[in-house]
């Protein structure tokens, strides 16, 4: 049984890692599983072809995260010019039960959160900046913050 489980996990990881539509993916691990209020995570990526892209931010948390939701302030820049900015809310835990949401990997929960879907991007250099915007200076239970960019449609 354990061999079958390891085989299934290996196949799944190969399928995920071989996705050719992902043009960028990066994570920052937080210090001591805490996201400090003034910590801004910055991701730089380049687009080589004009096309529509799906843009996500990624959160990895544990059950030590004390809230159901998470507010993230974002900036999206093209060649150092702000294209968009705002405040985004996402639920990491079920509001009624408190049960962790997201894809479970052991005691960690991964969230792939859409920021923009099928957004047309021109060739060039882009930056995403992410900052937690909760009422706590230090958020416990956030272990990593990331960004994923993938081609929305094949040319």
Backbone torsions as a table, in degrees:
resi	resn	phi	psi	omega
1	UNK	NA	-43.8	-179.1
2	UNK	-64.4	-35.7	179.1
3	UNK	-65.4	-40.5	178.6
4	UNK	-63.7	-40.7	179.5
5	UNK	-64.2	-45.2	179.2
6	UNK	-63.5	-39.0	177.8
7	UNK	-63.6	-45.0	179.7
8	UNK	-63.1	-41.6	178.6
9	UNK	-64.5	-42.1	179.0
10	UNK	-61.7	-44.5	178.6
11	UNK	-63.2	-43.4	179.1
12	UNK	-61.0	-44.7	179.4
13	UNK	-63.8	-38.3	177.7
14	UNK	-65.1	-40.2	179.8
15	UNK	-64.5	-42.2	-179.7
16	UNK	-67.2	-44.6	-175.8
17	UNK	-71.5	-19.9	-177.5
18	UNK	-94.3	8.9	-179.2
19	UNK	-69.4	116.9	-175.5
20	UNK	-82.6	-9.0	-179.3
21	UNK	-83.2	-10.0	177.4
22	UNK	-83.7	119.9	179.9
23	UNK	-98.5	-17.2	-179.1
24	UNK	-157.1	137.5	172.5
25	UNK	-154.9	128.7	-178.3
26	UNK	-152.5	147.6	178.3
27	UNK	-130.3	149.7	167.0
28	UNK	-115.6	129.7	171.6
29	UNK	-81.2	136.5	178.6
30	UNK	-79.1	158.2	177.8
31	UNK	-79.2	126.1	176.8
32	UNK	53.6	35.3	178.9
33	UNK	55.4	39.8	180.0
34	UNK	-133.3	137.5	173.3
35	UNK	-106.8	106.9	-179.4
36	UNK	-77.1	142.6	-174.2
37	UNK	-53.8	-43.2	-175.7
38	UNK	-88.1	7.5	175.8
39	UNK	-83.7	115.2	178.0
40	UNK	-107.0	123.1	178.6
41	UNK	-95.0	125.7	-173.8
42	UNK	-117.2	132.1	-179.0
43	UNK	-125.0	125.7	179.2
44	UNK	-109.6	132.8	176.2
45	UNK	-147.3	159.0	179.9
46	UNK	-116.2	144.1	174.5
47	UNK	-108.0	127.5	-176.9
48	UNK	-95.9	-16.3	179.5
49	UNK	-141.6	142.2	175.2
50	UNK	-66.9	122.1	-178.4
51	UNK	-170.5	177.1	175.4
52	UNK	-91.0	136.5	-177.9
53	UNK	-130.2	150.1	170.0
54	UNK	-99.0	130.4	-175.2
55	UNK	-120.0	123.8	-176.4
56	UNK	-123.2	152.2	161.3
57	UNK	-112.3	151.2	-173.2
58	UNK	-119.4	136.9	176.0
59	UNK	-126.1	134.3	172.2
60	UNK	-118.2	126.0	-178.0
61	UNK	-134.9	169.3	174.5
62	UNK	-116.5	176.7	178.6
63	UNK	-70.8	-8.4	176.4
64	UNK	-74.0	-9.6	177.4
65	UNK	-63.3	124.7	-168.4
66	UNK	-85.1	-2.8	-175.4
67	UNK	-123.0	165.3	174.7
68	UNK	-81.6	-36.3	-174.5
69	UNK	-115.0	171.0	176.8
70	UNK	-141.9	127.6	173.0
71	UNK	-98.5	130.1	178.7
72	UNK	-124.4	126.6	174.5
73	UNK	-91.2	132.6	-176.5
74	UNK	-129.9	154.9	168.4
75	UNK	-131.4	138.0	178.2
76	UNK	-122.4	117.6	-173.5
77	UNK	-118.4	146.7	173.9
78	UNK	-123.1	118.8	-177.0
79	UNK	47.7	46.8	176.7
80	UNK	68.4	14.0	175.4
81	UNK	-110.0	129.5	-178.5
82	UNK	-70.0	118.9	175.9
83	UNK	-89.4	-35.9	-174.9
84	UNK	-157.3	149.0	174.1
85	UNK	-154.1	157.2	179.9
86	UNK	172.8	-169.7	-178.9
87	UNK	-119.0	130.8	-176.7
88	UNK	-124.0	133.1	177.4
89	UNK	-109.6	138.8	175.9
90	UNK	-141.8	141.9	178.5
91	UNK	-92.6	122.9	177.6
92	UNK	-93.3	-21.7	180.0
93	UNK	-128.9	151.4	174.9
94	UNK	-64.0	133.3	-174.7
95	UNK	-65.0	-32.4	-176.8
96	UNK	-91.4	-44.3	-173.7
97	UNK	-95.2	-22.4	-175.0
98	UNK	78.4	5.2	-180.0
99	UNK	-69.8	134.4	-179.3
100	UNK	-62.4	137.6	175.6
101	UNK	-99.4	176.8	178.8
102	UNK	94.7	177.1	179.9
103	UNK	-84.3	122.4	-176.1
104	UNK	-85.0	129.3	173.2
105	UNK	-129.9	91.9	-174.3
106	UNK	66.8	-124.0	179.1
107	UNK	-95.5	10.8	179.3
108	UNK	-108.8	151.3	179.0
109	UNK	-126.7	122.3	-178.1
110	UNK	-100.9	137.1	179.3
111	UNK	-125.9	122.5	173.5
112	UNK	-103.1	104.3	-167.6
113	UNK	-109.0	118.9	-179.0
114	UNK	-66.7	128.2	172.8
115	UNK	-99.5	-46.1	175.2
116	UNK	-139.0	137.0	178.6
117	UNK	-115.5	129.3	-180.0
118	UNK	52.2	46.5	177.7
119	UNK	-86.6	128.0	-179.9
120	UNK	-75.9	123.2	178.8
121	UNK	-118.7	139.2	174.1
122	UNK	-85.8	158.4	174.8
123	UNK	-57.9	135.3	179.6
124	UNK	152.8	-167.5	-175.8
125	UNK	-105.3	133.0	-176.7
126	UNK	-125.7	156.6	177.6
127	UNK	-138.2	138.7	171.4
128	UNK	-119.0	130.3	175.2
129	UNK	-117.5	132.5	-178.5
130	UNK	-126.1	136.7	179.8
131	UNK	-142.5	134.8	176.8
132	UNK	-71.0	143.3	-175.7
133	UNK	-132.2	52.4	177.6
134	UNK	-98.3	176.2	-179.0
135	UNK	-83.2	-1.7	179.0
136	UNK	-100.4	139.9	176.2
137	UNK	-69.3	-37.5	-178.1
138	UNK	-124.3	119.0	177.8
139	UNK	-94.5	116.6	176.4
140	UNK	-78.4	150.1	171.0
141	UNK	86.7	2.3	173.2
142	UNK	-96.1	115.5	-174.4
143	UNK	-99.6	-23.8	-179.3
144	UNK	-157.1	151.4	176.9
145	UNK	-130.9	134.7	-176.8
146	UNK	-146.1	-178.9	176.8
147	UNK	-143.2	142.9	177.3
148	UNK	-133.7	132.3	177.6
149	UNK	-122.6	129.4	178.0
150	UNK	-138.0	151.7	177.7
151	UNK	-65.7	128.0	-177.2
152	UNK	-79.1	-33.9	179.9
153	UNK	-144.2	148.7	179.3
154	UNK	-76.1	139.4	178.4
155	UNK	-71.3	NA	NA
